Amino acid sequence: MTELAERFDLDASALAPDCALRRDESLARHTSMRVGGPADLFCEVESEAALAAVVRHARAARLPLFVLGGGTNLVVSDRGVRGVTVKLGRSFARTTWLAEDGRAARVLAGAAGNFKRLVVDVTGRGFTGLEFGEGIPGTVGGGVLMNAGAFGGEIADVVVALRGVTAAGEAVQIPRAELAFAYRRLDLPRGFVVTALELRVERGDPERIAQAVADAKRKRGRHQPLGQPNAGSVFKNPPGDFAGRLLELCGLKGRRMGGAQVSPQHANFIVNTGGARASEVRDLLREMRDTVWRRRGVWLEPEVRLAGEW
C-alpha cells in the first residue's frame, strides 16, 4: 500500500463504526457481471457524515474516488480499481413516505435501496409513475444516474430533488429544475455522490397499475437473459431504432469470446457463461459496436460502463 493510501487508512479508521474499511476487496462479487479485480481500499459507509469525511480524506490524500452502486451496468477491469472505492451501506437503503393524500405522495428513497423493491412498494400502494421499472436491476441511485427507463417511462418523470455529497464533502440538495436529465443519463457536478431521491408519484387506478407491471414483467422474462450473470443492456438504443435489432441483423447472437457471450436470447446483452474475464467482455463489446458500424452504418453508444485500470 502506498504512503498516501496508508494516510487515508489512518484517517478513515477514525470514522468507525460508520465506515467499514477493507483492503484488496474483490469487486467481482459486487457486480452483476461477476468479473473484475480488487479495490485498493473499499469503504462501506453508513452515514452521510461518514461519506462526506471519506470524500474529504480521499481528496486530501490525493487518491481517486470511485463510487460503486449495485454494479448492474458496470464492468470492472481485471486489474481492479485504484484508490478508494466507496459503497453506500444499508442505512442508505431506506424508503420514507414523506406525505400522502388522495391524489399524490412524496417519497424519499435511499440511493442504496433496491430499485425493484421501490417499484413494488410504490405500485403496491396504488401510485403510478414507476410501472416501467418492474424488473430493472440495481440500486435507486444507479437508476437515477442512468435515468433508468423502459416501455415509455423513465425515472426523470417522477424525481423532485436529489440529495447527496459534493466533491468537497458538503451535503446538499439539488432541486429538479437544476437537474439535467437526458436519454439514459443524468449530468451531475463532477464528484457528486447521490445519497437519496425525492419522488412525487400520482394516485392511479390499481387495476391499470397492476396490469402495466405484469406486462413489463412478462416482456422482460420473454426477451432478457435473467438467469445468467450480465450487466444489463450493453448499448443505448440509437434514435428511431433498437440496438438489439441491429446487433441481431449483424448475426451477433451467440458470438463468444472466452467466457463472454452475446446472449442467444437478446443480442443487446453479454452474459458470463462461467469464468469470463473483464477483458473478454470489453473486447466482445468492441466487436459488437464495430460490426454494427461496418455493416449498418450506425455507431452504438455503450450503456454499460467500464471502470478501473484497463
Secondary structure, 3 states (H helix, E strand, C coil): CCHHHHHHHHHHHCCCCCEEEEEEEECHHHCCCCCCCEEEEEEEECCHHHHHHHHHHHHHCCCCEEEECCCCCEEECCCCEEEEEEEECHHHCCEEEEEECCCEEEEEEECCCEHHHHHHHHHHCCEECCHHHCCCCCEHHHHHHCCCEECCEEHHHCEEEEEEECCCCCEEEEEHHHCEEECCEEECCCCCEEEEEEEEEEECCHHHHHHHHHHHHHHHHHHCCCCCCECCCCECCCCCCCHHHHHHHCCCCCCEECCEEECCCCCCCEEECCCCCHHHHHHHHHHHHHHHHHHHCCCCCECCEEECCC
